[in-house]
Amino acid sequence: MIYETTIKNPITKSKIPVADYAINPYVGCTMGCKYCFAQFIGAFKYKGGTWGRDVWIRRNIPEILPRSLSKISLGRFFLSSSCDSYQHIEKKTELTREILKILISRWTPIFIMTKSNLILRDIDLLKKSNDLLVNITITTDSESVRKTLEPGASSIEDRLETVRRLKEAGINTGVFVGPVLPMNPEKLALKLKSIVDRVHLDPLNYPHQVSKIYREMGWENWLYKEKYYWVRKTFEKIFGKENLD
């Protein structure tokens, strides 16, 4: 179900090193990633909705954002920390696009992370930013794993193509392999090496979220950090330690 809501201040302090602030256009996310922390940390847990299905559109953000920006010091903005700003409803609402227009018009540094090829719609706008970082999240090389754990996200091949097209457009683009999901690490690393110079890896931080699914699928050993370290070691051989974050 899709709902509309309003918010008094769309800007929150970011808790990740790459950005100072965050803006979340939506509460909830139709990517429906089974491992996502946002279903139990943040605004969604108070909504009583079903993760992956119910989304609240913060419709008034473009109206109030300029005033909110005038009250804070300059910093990098993250789109988004608790939802994918290019989830399916964005195709209709263009809320993220409107937010980007405001940020770019004010020469604001921006960081975007998404699993959706919908970001390609905004290449014309992204090219106008003077300080933009984009990370496309690619967590596995397996479509069966993707369909199970990231049912609403773009396919792996679509995300690889998205990286290629963004880079061809001159946009500073990297890949976030996080959380590390069941995969053939050498196969994924070689695919990524052909299109990017650096990658960021992150482990599965909330294994309890997916433990039942992993056991049912025979992936139980991927619940433990040892698999993450194995993947990281494989990526180090292909990318070099200095090119992993």
N, C-alpha and C positions, 0 to 999 in steps of 0.2 A: 504494500500500500504506500501511496505517496501523499505526504501531508505538507502543509506550509506552516512556517513559524517565523517569528521575528526575534531579534537579538539586540541588546543595548550596545554592546561593544564587540565587534567581530575579531578583535586582535587579542591573542593570548601570548604570553611569554613561551618561547620554545625551550624544550628540554633536551634538544639535541645540539651538538657542537656546530653543525653546519649552518644553523640559522638562529637569529635572535628572536623572531616572532613567528607565529603561525596564524593562518586563517583557514578555517574549515567551512566551506560553503554549505556542507550538508552534515546532518546527524544521521548516522547509519551509512551503509555502503552495499550496493548491489553486487560488488565483486564477490562478496560472501566468503572471503577467505576463512577457512575453518580455524586457523591458528591466530587470527588477529586479536591483539590486546584490546582494541577499541570496543569490542562487544561487552567487556566487563570493566574497563577503565575509561572514565570520561562521561560525556553527556548521554550517550546512548543507553547506558545501564539504567537511567532514570525514566526512560521513555516507555518501557514495557513492550517494546516491539520485538519482532523476529529478525534476527541478524541475517542479512543477505536479501531480505524481502522489504522491510519497512524503512523508509527514508523520509526525513524532514528537511525541506528546502528552506534555508535561511534567506528568504526572498528579499529582505530589506538591506542586505549588506551593501550593494552599490550606493544606496542612498546615504548610509551613515558612515561609510568607510573614509571619505575625505576628512570629515570632522575628527574621527578617531586618529587618523594619521597625523593631524596637526598637533596632537597632544603628546606625541612620543618622539624620542630621538631616532635618528636614521639607523637602520639596521636591515639585515637580510630577512626576507619573508619566505616562509615555507608553506607551499600549497601541496599537500595538506598533511597534518599530523595524525588525524584520527578518522580520515576517510580518504577515498581516492577522488581527487577533484575532477577526474575525467570519467567517473562512473557513468552508467547508461543514461540517467536522467539529464546529465549535462548536455547531451545532444539536443534536447528540447529546450532546456532553460537558458543555456549559455551563460550561466551565472559565473562560472570560473572565468570565462572570456571577459565578462564585464569587469570583474575584479582585476584581471591582468591589465586591462586598458587603463584603469585608475593608477595602478602601481607603476606601470611603464611611463605614464605621462608625468610622474613625479620622480623619475630616474631612480626608482627604488630597486635595490638588489633583490633578486628572486631566486628561490630554489624550488624546483618542481620534481616530485617523484610519483610515478604512475605505472600501472600495469596495462594501460589502455592505449590502443593506437588512435583513439579519438584526438589525442594531442596533435596529431598531424593536421587537423582542421585549422589549428591556430598558428601554423608556421609563419604566416604573414605577419602576425602580431608579435610572435616570439622574436623574430628577426629585428624588431625595433628596440628591443631591450638592450641597454648598454652594459648590463651586468646580470647575466642569467646562467644558472647551472641547471641541467636536467639529468635526472637519473631514471632510466627505465629498469624496473624491477624484473629480473629473470631468475627464478629460484630453482629451476630444474630443466633438464633437457627432455623430460618425458611428458607427453600429452596426457597419458592416463593419470599420472600424478597431478598434473595441472587441473584436469577435469574434476578430480576427487577433492583437492584441497583449495583450489582457486576457481570454482565453477563459473563465476561471472567475468573472469579476466580474459583478455585477448589471448589467442593462442601463442605458443612459444615462437613460431615462425613469424607471426604478425609483429610480435615485440622486437624480434631481431631486425625485421624490415623497418620498423619504426626508428630504431637506433640508426640504421644506415641512412634513412631519409633525413633525419634531423641533422646528422653530421654533414651530409651533402649540402644542407641549407646553411651551413656555417654556424650551427648552434652547438655550444659546449655541452656535449652529451656523454654520459658514462652509464655503467651498468651496476646495479645493486643486486648482489646474489644473497638475498636475505629475506626470511630465514632460509638456510640451506635445507632443501627438501631431498627426498630420495632421488638419486640421479646417477648418471655415469659422469663423474667429474672431469675425466679427460676429454670426453666428447663435448661437454658443454664449454670447458675452458678453451678448446681449440676453436669452437665456433665463435666465441667471444673475442678471442685473440685476433681474429681476422677483421674485426670491426672497431675495437676499442683498445687503448693502450693500458688503461687502469681499470680495476674493478674493486668493489667494496664487498667483503663477505661478512655475514653475521649469522650466529647460530640460532637454533630454535629456542627462544627464550621462555616459552610457556608450553612445554611438552604435554602438560596435563590436558590442554585444550584438544589435543588430537590423539591422545594415547589409545582411545578405543578404536578409532579409525585405523591407526597404524597397526594395531594387533590384528584387526580383521583383514587387513590387506597384506599382512606378512612383512611389514616394514618395522617391526618392533625395535630392531637394533639401531634404527635411525633416530630413536628417541634420546639417545645418549651422545654426549659431547665427543666421544671418540670418533664418530662418523664425521663430525664437523672438522676435527683436526686432520682427518684423512683427506677430506675434500680440500682443505686449505693447503696441505702439503702438495697435493696434485696441482693446484692452481699456481703455487709458488714455482714449481718446476717449469711451467709453461709461460707464466708472466714475469717471474722474478719477484723476490720478496719486496723489492723497492717499489713495485707497481701494484701492491695490494694494500688496501686500507683496512 
